[in-house]
Amino acid sequence: MNILGILNHNRRAWDQNVDLGNKWTSPVSEERVEKARSGDFIVVLTPTKPVPSEWFPPLQGTETLCLASAGGQQAPLFAAAGATVTVFDNSPRQLDQDRFVAQRDGLTMKFVEGDMANLSIFAESSFDFIFHPCSNTFAPNVLPVWRECYRVLRSGGVLMAGFTNPVRFIFDDERKENGNLEVRYSLPYSDLDHRNDKHIEDVINAGKPLEFGHTLEDQIGGQLNAGFLLTGFYEDRYPESDNDPLSKYLDTFIATRAVKP
């Protein structure tokens, strides 16, 4: 499957997730939007931990790109807090969730459909702030994502990113779900390398997104090699209510804050 095939598959999968009510597709409440108008808001890059308030630049009038971040959750809060927001996502139905909130709450946002690794629609130095939550798991190559983020950010601009620790991808999925952490896969990981494994074949045939486990060298080193300076870091895990076997033992998600010099 080529890049276009992956994009098309994952677009359909996330469109379907909206219809299924996936928690990352549920629009933010009117109450939270109203609070954000006074600067009182909480957003996440990873499953549970709020992004520290000191990580944010002043948002009033800040050109903000919510990258692969549709779903009606983060972008409306930034817009309510005064940012000039562009939401960029591969899924039309996810973008529709942001359109819904914008119309409901009288917010102004721009909506652009596309591939997170190709931001050619935007000129160099177009944004002051990029918010990129855990979504590059669905990109086959993360290095172009960092290079494009660097290109479209202005000097002094901030990139906040969340991503998956690749340790999540080394275990046999089917056994992991039953609590048996059996190491099976090597890194970097790609669903496409294991399409003949019945469990993964079933996931693909069911229309779930294709996933890719990028190394920390590509996730963190990739940002540094693109030219960013890292200024913040924390780890996170799934909440106890998710009954995730790995989260009983360690954090498996990472958030970083980086600045373009």
C-alpha positions in Angstrom: 0.0 0.0 0.0 1.5 3.4 -1.0 1.2 6.7 0.9 -2.0 7.6 -0.9 -3.5 4.3 0.0 -2.6 4.7 3.6 -4.0 8.2 3.7 -7.3 7.1 2.1 -7.6 4.1 4.5 -7.0 6.2 7.6 -9.3 9.0 6.4 -12.2 6.4 6.1 -11.2 4.9 9.4 -11.4 8.2 11.3 -14.6 9.2 9.5 -16.0 6.0 10.8 -14.7 6.7 14.3 -16.7 9.9 14.4 -19.9 7.9 13.6 -19.0 5.3 16.3 -18.5 8.0 18.9 -14.8 7.5 19.6 -13.8 9.7 22.6 -11.3 11.6 20.6 -14.1 12.7 18.2 -16.5 14.1 20.8 -16.9 18.0 20.6 -16.0 20.1 23.6 -18.9 21.4 25.7 -20.3 24.9 25.5 -19.3 25.4 29.2 -15.7 24.7 28.5 -15.7 27.0 25.5 -17.2 29.8 27.6 -14.5 29.3 30.3 -11.8 29.4 27.6 -13.0 32.9 26.6 -11.5 34.1 29.9 -8.3 32.0 29.5 -9.5 29.1 31.7 -9.0 25.9 29.6 -7.4 22.5 29.8 -6.1 20.5 26.8 -4.1 17.3 26.5 -1.4 16.2 24.1 -1.5 12.7 25.6 -4.3 10.6 27.1 -4.7 12.2 30.5 -2.2 14.9 31.7 -3.1 18.5 31.0 -0.5 20.5 29.1 1.2 22.8 31.7 -0.1 26.3 31.4 3.5 27.7 31.3 4.0 25.9 28.0 1.6 28.1 26.1 2.5 31.3 24.4 0.1 34.2 24.7 -2.8 33.1 22.5 -4.5 36.4 21.7 -4.1 36.9 18.0 -1.5 34.1 17.8 -1.5 32.3 14.4 -2.2 28.7 15.6 -2.1 25.4 13.6 -3.9 22.5 15.2 -2.1 19.8 13.3 -3.9 16.4 12.8 -5.9 17.7 15.7 -9.5 17.9 14.5 -12.4 16.4 16.5 -13.9 19.5 18.0 -11.8 19.4 21.2 -8.6 21.5 21.3 -9.0 24.0 18.4 -12.2 25.6 19.6 -10.7 26.3 23.0 -7.7 28.0 21.5 -10.1 30.0 19.3 -12.2 31.0 22.3 -9.0 32.1 24.1 -8.3 34.5 21.3 -6.0 32.6 18.9 -6.3 32.7 15.1 -6.8 29.0 14.5 -6.4 26.8 11.5 -7.4 23.1 12.0 -5.6 20.7 9.7 -6.7 17.1 9.5 -6.9 14.1 7.1 -10.5 13.3 8.1 -13.4 15.4 6.8 -15.7 14.1 9.5 -13.3 15.1 12.2 -13.1 18.6 10.7 -16.9 18.6 10.8 -16.7 18.3 14.5 -14.8 21.5 14.8 -17.1 23.2 12.3 -20.0 22.2 14.5 -18.5 23.8 17.6 -17.5 26.9 15.7 -21.1 27.4 14.5 -22.6 26.5 17.8 -20.4 28.9 19.8 -19.8 31.6 17.3 -16.0 30.9 16.8 -13.9 31.8 13.8 -11.6 29.0 12.6 -10.2 27.8 9.3 -10.5 24.2 8.2 -8.1 22.4 5.9 -8.0 18.8 4.9 -4.7 17.2 4.2 -1.7 15.0 5.1 0.2 16.1 8.2 3.5 15.3 6.4 2.7 17.7 3.6 1.9 21.3 4.6 2.8 22.8 1.2 -0.5 24.6 1.2 1.0 26.9 3.9 3.8 29.4 3.2 7.0 29.4 5.1 6.8 31.1 8.6 2.9 31.1 8.6 2.3 30.2 12.2 3.4 31.2 15.8 2.2 28.0 17.5 1.6 24.4 16.4 -0.4 22.0 18.6 0.1 18.4 17.5 -1.4 15.8 19.9 -0.9 12.0 19.6 -1.6 11.6 15.9 1.6 10.8 14.1 1.0 7.2 15.1 -1.0 7.2 11.8 1.8 8.6 9.7 4.2 6.1 8.0 7.1 8.5 8.3 7.3 11.1 11.0 10.5 12.9 9.9 8.7 15.0 7.2 6.1 16.0 9.8 8.9 17.7 11.9 10.5 19.3 8.9 7.2 20.7 7.8 6.4 22.0 11.3 9.8 23.8 11.3 9.2 25.3 7.9 5.8 26.8 8.6 6.7 28.1 12.1 8.0 31.6 12.6 11.3 32.2 14.5 10.4 31.9 18.2 7.4 29.8 17.4 6.3 26.9 19.7 5.6 23.3 18.7 3.8 21.1 21.2 3.6 17.5 20.3 2.3 14.3 21.9 3.3 10.8 20.6 3.4 7.2 21.5 6.5 5.5 23.1 7.4 2.8 20.6 7.6 0.2 23.4 3.8 -0.1 22.9 4.3 -1.7 19.5 6.7 -4.5 20.4 4.1 -6.7 22.1 1.7 -9.2 20.4 -1.5 -7.2 20.2 -3.9 -10.1 20.7 -2.1 -11.4 23.8 -1.5 -7.9 25.2 -5.2 -7.4 25.3 -5.5 -10.5 27.5 -2.7 -9.2 29.8 0.1 -11.4 28.4 2.9 -9.1 27.5 4.7 -11.2 24.9 7.3 -9.4 22.9 6.8 -10.1 19.2 7.5 -7.1 16.9 10.7 -5.1 16.2 11.0 -1.3 15.9 10.3 0.8 13.9 6.8 -0.8 13.6 4.3 -0.8 10.8 1.0 -2.5 10.6 1.7 -3.0 6.9 4.6 -5.3 7.7 2.3 -7.7 9.4 -0.8 -7.7 7.3 -0.9 -11.5 7.2 -1.1 -11.8 11.0 -4.7 -12.6 11.6 -5.2 -10.2 14.4 -3.8 -7.3 12.4 -5.6 -8.4 9.3 -8.8 -8.3 11.2 -8.1 -4.8 12.5 -7.4 -3.6 9.0 -10.4 -5.3 7.5 -12.6 -3.8 10.2 -11.6 -0.3 9.0 -9.5 0.7 11.9 -6.6 3.1 11.3 -3.2 1.8 10.2 -0.7 2.5 12.9 3.1 3.0 12.9 5.5 2.9 15.8 8.2 5.4 15.3 11.5 5.2 17.2 12.4 7.8 19.8 15.3 8.7 17.6 12.8 9.8 15.0 10.3 11.3 17.4 12.7 13.3 19.6 15.9 13.3 17.5 13.8 14.1 14.5 12.6 17.4 16.1 16.2 18.2 17.0 17.5 17.4 13.5 14.8 19.6 12.0 16.3 22.5 13.9 14.0 22.7 17.0 15.2 23.3 20.6 13.4 21.1 23.1 12.2 23.1 26.1 9.7 20.8 27.8 9.0 17.1 28.3 6.7 14.8 30.3 5.3 11.3 30.1 1.8 10.0 30.5 -0.2 6.7 30.4 -3.8 5.6 29.8 -6.1 6.0 32.8 -6.7 3.1 35.1 -10.3 2.8 33.8 -9.0 1.8 30.4 -7.5 -1.4 31.8 -4.4 -1.1 29.7 -1.9 -3.8 30.6 1.2 -1.7 29.9 -0.1 1.3 31.9 0.1 -0.8 35.0 3.9 -0.7 34.7 5.0 2.4 32.9 4.2 5.6 31.0 3.9 4.9 27.3 3.1 8.4 25.9 5.4 11.4 25.7 4.7 15.2 25.3 7.4 17.7 24.2 7.6 21.4 23.8 10.0 22.8 21.2 10.9 26.2 19.9 12.2 27.3 16.5 15.2 29.5 17.2 
